[in-house]
Amino acid sequence: MNKTTIKARRLPKDPGPAGWNSLLPQRSPYPALDTDLTVDWAIVGGGFAGMAAAHRLSQLVNDDSIVILEASELAKGPAGRNSGFMIDLPHELTAESYTGGHDEDMKNIRLNRMAIRFACEMAKEYDFAPGTVAPTGKVTAASTEKGLRHVMDYKQHLEAIGESFELMDHKQMHSYTGTNFYHTGLFTPGAVMIQPAAFIRQAADGLVNKKGVRIFENSPVLQIDLGSSTHVLKTPNGRVRARNVIMTVNGHIESFGFFKSKLMHVFTYASMTRKLSAEELQRLGGSADWGILPADPIGTTVRKVSDFQGSGDRLIIRNHATLNQSLEANPANMARAKRLQQKSFDARFPMLKGVEMEYLWGGRLCLSLNSVPAFGELRERLWSACCQNGLGTVKGTLAGMMAAELASGQPNSDYLRDFMQVEQPKRLPPEPFLSVGANSVMRFKEWQAGLEL
Ligand SMILES: Cc1cc2nc3c(=O)[nH]c(=O)nc-3n(C[C@H](O)[C@H](O)[C@H](O)COP(=O)(O)OP(=O)(O)OC[C@H]3O[C@@H](n4cnc5c(N)ncnc54)[C@H](O)[C@@H]3O)c2cc1C
């Protein structure tokens, strides 16, 4: 592809309300772009990668002008739809999935921790509300024999790379979560939990208070005309002439014609209960705030949150994944997620029988076959910080920072050197084999996960 005009063939569609964002006070979005602007930097997409790119640029080239163009409203897209685990360790360290060597793991952990530190520094600099970012660590938990084997493999690999952890028995798991469901847990201290929508909103507000940074919402980029000294980005009612462009649209980079047949577009889904009453909270017991990742990677993530800014105590359940190469989830996907999540909730929280789910939503992830980002300079002065391979709160932050460093010319950054020492995304099997195959494998693994789901 060597065109000088690049069109967006698809725009993001996010199914169901973004639960975390719906809990927060109403806000007025930043205006939609309705004029012609000339800037040094245009960032396309206002998720984790977009915020991180803008923040890093503001540190590196602080006299330059920066705009962020977001198709939808901030925190209504995937950035405000996730479970809020910022994870420092390689996600899957089980025997079945463990392929990386020691050096590869250490490199990834160092990069992830640097990105988490960067997010925490942003929270401090922009004075985020208490509870938006909490360095609580995470627990990987098991409820079956198979889950236990995963936890033990995980433990073994943590020992091999010299990482600290704590095993939790059934009693400890019960007093942590209130449920008898989990018989073993493995606590690792380096993860940070966030209220993702609050994070994105406050990052955006912090950024626009800086000299030279502007944000436009409801301003999808429909076309980019590449030029020799500036590129022109067209939105429905305005245009931005920018010397440099950083694309932070995750899987939608393919909608602009890049990385064709190299990116997998996976939806995953979540439900959130209504506010729990004082009596329900007493019946539940456990800690005020906790998070569980499943030992079986296809299993269920659960979070309990206490009253963040008056939004009440609630439980959040995430499971189910579907490959939707159209970048759209359908009503049948949502209906199945709803059924599976109710089942998972009932199995874990029999003491809360009858508590309804107030929100159900889905959100896009972008994966590559070889788990590498879609990163780099795609055209002269047009960079991509996309494809976060699932863990986008950290990987998106990292990719955004690294794109800002690469684009502004930081040849001495050893983080950037490490980050760029990866292959390009590999070509996927052709359709319909890819979608049929991947969805069948995921359904089979869900069935195999049994109670862990
Ligand atoms: C239910 C669920 C649970 C998850 N849990 C976790 C978790 O616990 N931990 C974790 O790390 N990750 C989790 N994720 C994944 C995480 O949310 C994503 O990986 C992350 O949001 C990716 O960040 P990003 O900035 O790269 O992309 P996004 O957050 O997708 O942001 C890209 C933005 O670009 C905008 N955009 C797209 N096209 C255009 C255009 N043409 N013009 C302008 N803007 C455009 C979109 O509207 C979007 O806001 C979860 C995801 C879901 C759905």
The ligand as an SDF file (V2000), in Angstrom:
LIG
                    3D

 53 58  0  0  0  0  0  0  0  0999 V2000
  -14.1630   -6.4150   28.9310 C   0  0  0  0  0  0  0  0  0  0  0  0
  -12.6880   -6.0880   28.7560 C   0  0  0  0  0  0  0  0  0  0  0  0
  -11.7910   -6.3330   29.7980 C   0  0  0  0  0  0  0  0  0  0  0  0
  -10.4360   -6.0120   29.6460 C   0  0  0  0  0  0  0  0  0  0  0  0
   -9.5980   -6.1230   30.7270 N   0  0  0  0  0  0  0  0  0  0  0  0
   -8.3310   -5.6770   30.6460 C   0  0  0  0  0  0  0  0  0  0  0  0
   -7.5030   -5.6500   31.8030 C   0  0  0  0  0  0  0  0  0  0  0  0
   -7.9250   -5.9830   32.9230 O   0  0  0  0  0  0  0  0  0  0  0  0
   -6.2240   -5.2260   31.6600 N   0  0  0  0  0  0  0  0  0  0  0  0
   -5.7350   -4.7890   30.4420 C   0  0  0  0  0  0  0  0  0  0  0  0
   -4.5630   -4.4080   30.3760 O   0  0  0  0  0  0  0  0  0  0  0  0
   -6.5140   -4.7500   29.3500 N   0  0  0  0  0  0  0  0  0  0  0  0
   -7.7910   -5.1750   29.4210 C   0  0  0  0  0  0  0  0  0  0  0  0
   -8.6170   -5.0940   28.3150 N   0  0  0  0  0  0  0  0  0  0  0  0
   -8.0390   -4.5910   27.0440 C   0  0  0  0  0  0  0  0  0  0  0  0
   -7.8560   -3.0640   26.9950 C   0  0  0  0  0  0  0  0  0  0  0  0
   -9.0530   -2.3870   27.2650 O   0  0  0  0  0  0  0  0  0  0  0  0
   -7.3900   -2.6420   25.6070 C   0  0  0  0  0  0  0  0  0  0  0  0
   -6.3030   -3.4650   25.2280 O   0  0  0  0  0  0  0  0  0  0  0  0
   -6.9670   -1.1700   25.6150 C   0  0  0  0  0  0  0  0  0  0  0  0
   -8.0960   -0.3500   25.7620 O   0  0  0  0  0  0  0  0  0  0  0  0
   -6.2070   -0.8130   24.3520 C   0  0  0  0  0  0  0  0  0  0  0  0
   -5.7820    0.5220   24.4910 O   0  0  0  0  0  0  0  0  0  0  0  0
   -5.5240    1.4330   23.1890 P   0  0  0  0  0  0  0  0  0  0  0  0
   -5.3320    2.8150   23.6410 O   0  0  0  0  0  0  0  0  0  0  0  0
   -4.4700    0.7950   22.3630 O   0  0  0  0  0  0  0  0  0  0  0  0
   -6.8610    1.2860   22.3290 O   0  0  0  0  0  0  0  0  0  0  0  0
   -8.3600    1.7020   22.6680 P   0  0  0  0  0  0  0  0  0  0  0  0
   -8.5800    1.7460   24.1170 O   0  0  0  0  0  0  0  0  0  0  0  0
   -9.2140    0.8190   21.8300 O   0  0  0  0  0  0  0  0  0  0  0  0
   -8.4120    3.1880   22.1470 O   0  0  0  0  0  0  0  0  0  0  0  0
   -8.4030    3.4680   20.7660 C   0  0  0  0  0  0  0  0  0  0  0  0
   -9.3160    4.6400   20.5280 C   0  0  0  0  0  0  0  0  0  0  0  0
   -9.2450    4.9740   19.1360 O   0  0  0  0  0  0  0  0  0  0  0  0
  -10.4960    5.4680   18.7450 C   0  0  0  0  0  0  0  0  0  0  0  0
  -10.6190    5.4050   17.2810 N   0  0  0  0  0  0  0  0  0  0  0  0
  -10.7630    4.3130   16.4790 C   0  0  0  0  0  0  0  0  0  0  0  0
  -10.8680    4.6930   15.1980 N   0  0  0  0  0  0  0  0  0  0  0  0
  -10.7620    6.0440   15.1750 C   0  0  0  0  0  0  0  0  0  0  0  0
  -10.7900    7.0330   14.1460 C   0  0  0  0  0  0  0  0  0  0  0  0
  -10.9730    6.7130   12.8590 N   0  0  0  0  0  0  0  0  0  0  0  0
  -10.6500    8.3370   14.4980 N   0  0  0  0  0  0  0  0  0  0  0  0
  -10.4600    8.7100   15.7890 C   0  0  0  0  0  0  0  0  0  0  0  0
  -10.4450    7.8020   16.8100 N   0  0  0  0  0  0  0  0  0  0  0  0
  -10.5870    6.5030   16.5030 C   0  0  0  0  0  0  0  0  0  0  0  0
  -11.4890    4.5520   19.4830 C   0  0  0  0  0  0  0  0  0  0  0  0
  -12.7690    5.1400   19.6200 O   0  0  0  0  0  0  0  0  0  0  0  0
  -10.7870    4.3390   20.8250 C   0  0  0  0  0  0  0  0  0  0  0  0
  -11.2530    5.2170   21.8110 O   0  0  0  0  0  0  0  0  0  0  0  0
   -9.9610   -5.4650   28.4160 C   0  0  0  0  0  0  0  0  0  0  0  0
  -10.8590   -5.2020   27.3770 C   0  0  0  0  0  0  0  0  0  0  0  0
  -12.1990   -5.5050   27.5430 C   0  0  0  0  0  0  0  0  0  0  0  0
  -13.1480   -5.2110   26.4160 C   0  0  0  0  0  0  0  0  0  0  0  0
  1  2  1  0
  2  3  1  0
  2 52  2  0
  3  4  2  0
  4  5  1  0
  4 50  1  0
  5  6  2  0
  6  7  1  0
  6 13  1  0
  7  8  2  0
  7  9  1  0
  9 10  1  0
 10 11  2  0
 10 12  1  0
 12 13  2  0
 13 14  1  0
 14 15  1  0
 14 50  1  0
 15 16  1  0
 16 17  1  0
 16 18  1  0
 18 19  1  0
 18 20  1  0
 20 21  1  0
 20 22  1  0
 22 23  1  0
 23 24  1  0
 24 25  2  0
 24 26  1  0
 24 27  1  0
 27 28  1  0
 28 29  2  0
 28 30  1  0
 28 31  1  0
 31 32  1  0
 32 33  1  0
 33 34  1  0
 33 48  1  0
 34 35  1  0
 35 36  1  0
 35 46  1  0
 36 37  1  0
 36 45  1  0
 37 38  2  0
 38 39  1  0
 39 40  1  0
 39 45  2  0
 40 41  1  0
 40 42  2  0
 42 43  1  0
 43 44  2  0
 44 45  1  0
 46 47  1  0
 46 48  1  0
 48 49  1  0
 50 51  2  0
 51 52  1  0
 52 53  1  0
M  END
$$$$
